[in-house]
Amino acid sequence: PAEDRANPGAPAAPAYRATVRCHNRFCEGGVLEVVSPHEPIRALEVQGLCLLHEEEGAEPWLEKVPVANRSMDRYVFEAPFELREHDLLRARKEPKGA
Protein backbone atom coordinates (compact mmCIF):
# COMPACT_ATOMS: atom_id res chain seq x y z
CA PRO A 1 0.00 0.00 0.00
CA ALA A 2 1.06 3.56 -0.63
CA GLU A 3 2.22 5.79 2.20
CA ASP A 4 0.54 8.96 3.42
CA ARG A 5 2.85 11.79 2.29
CA ALA A 6 1.67 14.06 5.13
CA ASN A 7 2.70 11.37 7.65
CA PRO A 8 5.77 9.52 6.34
CA GLY A 9 5.77 5.87 7.37
CA ALA A 10 1.98 5.77 7.83
CA PRO A 11 -0.09 3.77 5.34
CA ALA A 12 -2.30 5.71 2.95
CA ALA A 13 -6.00 6.05 3.69
CA PRO A 14 -8.16 3.26 2.24
CA ALA A 15 -9.07 3.91 -1.38
CA TYR A 16 -12.53 2.30 -1.41
CA ARG A 17 -15.85 2.49 0.44
CA ALA A 18 -17.73 -0.78 0.65
CA THR A 19 -21.50 -1.02 1.03
CA VAL A 20 -22.58 -4.41 2.36
CA ARG A 21 -25.74 -6.10 3.63
CA CYS A 22 -25.39 -7.49 7.16
CA HIS A 23 -26.22 -11.15 7.81
CA ASN A 24 -24.02 -11.71 10.87
CA ARG A 25 -22.59 -9.33 13.44
CA PHE A 26 -19.21 -7.67 12.86
CA CYS A 27 -17.44 -4.76 14.59
CA GLU A 28 -15.35 -1.69 13.94
CA GLY A 29 -11.71 -2.84 14.06
CA GLY A 30 -12.68 -6.47 13.42
CA VAL A 31 -11.09 -8.51 10.64
CA LEU A 32 -13.22 -9.80 7.79
CA GLU A 33 -12.11 -12.33 5.20
CA VAL A 34 -13.18 -11.69 1.62
CA VAL A 35 -14.02 -14.76 -0.48
CA SER A 36 -14.07 -13.99 -4.21
CA PRO A 37 -14.43 -16.34 -7.17
CA HIS A 38 -11.08 -17.40 -8.65
CA GLU A 39 -9.03 -15.35 -6.15
CA PRO A 40 -7.21 -16.15 -2.92
CA ILE A 41 -8.93 -15.24 0.35
CA ARG A 42 -8.04 -11.71 1.40
CA ALA A 43 -8.47 -10.01 4.77
CA LEU A 44 -9.38 -6.46 5.74
CA GLU A 45 -9.86 -4.55 8.99
CA VAL A 46 -13.22 -2.80 9.30
CA GLN A 47 -12.67 0.96 9.61
CA GLY A 48 -15.17 3.82 9.47
CA LEU A 49 -18.21 1.58 10.07
CA CYS A 50 -21.53 3.36 9.41
CA LEU A 51 -25.16 2.25 9.22
CA LEU A 52 -26.77 3.37 5.95
CA HIS A 53 -30.21 4.84 6.63
CA GLU A 54 -32.45 4.63 3.57
CA GLU A 55 -35.93 5.80 4.55
CA GLU A 56 -38.47 6.16 1.77
CA GLY A 57 -38.83 9.76 0.60
CA ALA A 58 -35.69 10.93 2.42
CA GLU A 59 -32.09 11.40 1.36
CA PRO A 60 -29.89 8.44 2.47
CA TRP A 61 -27.56 9.25 5.38
CA LEU A 62 -24.81 7.54 7.39
CA GLU A 63 -24.66 6.98 11.15
CA LYS A 64 -21.28 6.00 12.63
CA VAL A 65 -21.71 2.82 14.70
CA PRO A 66 -19.32 0.51 16.61
CA VAL A 67 -21.13 -2.71 15.63
CA ALA A 68 -23.04 -3.98 12.58
CA ASN A 69 -25.80 -5.99 14.26
CA ARG A 70 -29.01 -5.25 12.34
CA SER A 71 -29.58 -8.19 10.04
CA MET A 72 -30.42 -7.27 6.43
CA ASP A 73 -29.57 -3.57 6.94
CA ARG A 74 -26.83 -2.05 4.83
CA TYR A 75 -23.53 -0.79 6.24
CA VAL A 76 -20.67 1.21 4.77
CA PHE A 77 -16.98 0.99 5.72
CA GLU A 78 -13.56 1.76 4.27
CA ALA A 79 -11.70 -1.00 2.43
CA PRO A 80 -8.09 -1.16 1.19
CA PHE A 81 -9.19 -2.85 -2.05
CA GLU A 82 -12.29 -3.00 -4.23
CA LEU A 83 -15.04 -5.43 -3.27
CA ARG A 84 -17.24 -6.89 -6.01
CA GLU A 85 -20.98 -7.45 -5.97
CA HIS A 86 -20.92 -11.20 -5.20
CA ASP A 87 -17.96 -11.29 -2.81
CA LEU A 88 -18.69 -13.00 0.50
CA LEU A 89 -17.38 -11.51 3.72
CA ARG A 90 -16.95 -13.60 6.84
CA ALA A 91 -15.57 -12.82 10.29
CA ARG A 92 -12.10 -14.22 10.82
CA LYS A 93 -12.13 -16.80 13.62
CA GLU A 94 -9.12 -17.17 15.88
CA PRO A 95 -7.99 -20.79 16.27
CA LYS A 96 -8.94 -22.36 19.61
CA GLY A 97 -6.19 -22.01 22.19
CA ALA A 98 -4.68 -18.95 20.46
N, C-alpha and C positions, 0 to 999 in steps of 0.2 A: 504494500500500500504506500501511497505517496505520503510525504511528511507535510505538516502544517508549517508554512514558511514564517508565520508570525511567532510560532513556538518551535524552534528547531529541536528535533528529536521526538516531537509528539506526532502521532499518526494524524493524517488528514481526517476531516469530518467525513462521515459516511456519505456516499454519493447518491444513494437511492432511498426512497420512502416506500415502504411496503404496506399495502392494505390487505388485511387477511380476515377471514371469518373464523371466529373462535368456536372450537368444539370441545377443547379441554383447557383447563387453567394453565396460564403461564405468567411470569412476572418480569417486571423491569429488572434488568441485570441478569436474568436467567439465560441459559444457553439453549438454543433450538438447533436441531439438525434439519437440514434441508435435503429432501429426497427428490431428485429430478430424474426423469427418464434418460438413460444413456450417459449419466454423469456420476462421478463419485459423490458420496455423501459429504456435504459441506456443513460447517457449523457457523453460527453467528450469535452474538450477544445482543439481547433485546435492549435498545436504548431509545429514549424519547417516546415511550408507550402512551398512546392516547386512544380514548374511546371515540369512535366516529358517530356523532348524533345525526340522524337523517330523518327528521320529522317531516311528514307530508306538509307541503305548502311553506316550508321554512328553508332557509339557506343551511346547508350542512355545516357543522362546526365540530371542533375537536376539544375534548376534555382530557387533560393530563391525568393519568391514573397509575397506581403502583402495580395493579394486578389486572389481567384480562380474565374475568370470571363470569361473563354473561354469555352463555352459550348461544350461538347463532348471531350475535352482534358482531359488527365489524370494528377492527382496531387498526391503528396506523402506528408504525415504528420505523426507525432508521435502520438501513441495512447496508453492509459494505459491498454488496454485489446485487445485481438485478435478480428478482424472483419472477418466475413465469406463472402463468395462470393455473396450471395444474400441478405445480410443485406441492409436495406435502411437507408440513413442518411438524416436528415431534420434539417433545422435551427430552433433553439428554439426561439419561439415568446414570447415576454414579454406580459403579460396581459395588456389590455388598462387601462390607469389610473395608471399604476405602476411607 
